Amino acid sequence: MVTGKGPVSTEISLKQFGILSFFDYIETGSPKGPRKADGIGNILRHWNDRDKDTIWYIGDAPGDMLASRKAGIPVVAAAWADTAEPEKLKALQPDILFDNIPDFTNWVWAATR
């Protein structure tokens, strides 16, 4: 997982949703500025730079689209949140854009079978 949140708030959020154990590696934000592309790169190194075509970054902000492109991996735009800006996400040409969770969930299940 790569997030812009700090380490403490990341842990609180993941525990609150009961999903902390789902992530082997977590890269958090920095008060010094954006570092998502670096975080993605660190996780890729943990995974020994496995085939980047099998890794997707899922994000809901324009910065997520840019970070995944900089890291060289495909990106899914999660445009279903109230805070998402779908038109800005579309303009950055994500590999896939979902505007609702059921379609995204169906895509994940189909991709992992």
Secondary structure, 3 states (H helix, E strand, C coil): CECCCCHHHHHHHHHHCCCHHHCCCCECCCCCCCCHHHHHHHHHHHCCCCCHHHCCEEECCHHHHHHHHHHCCCEEEECCCCCCCHHHHHHCCCCEEECCHHHHHHHHHHHCC
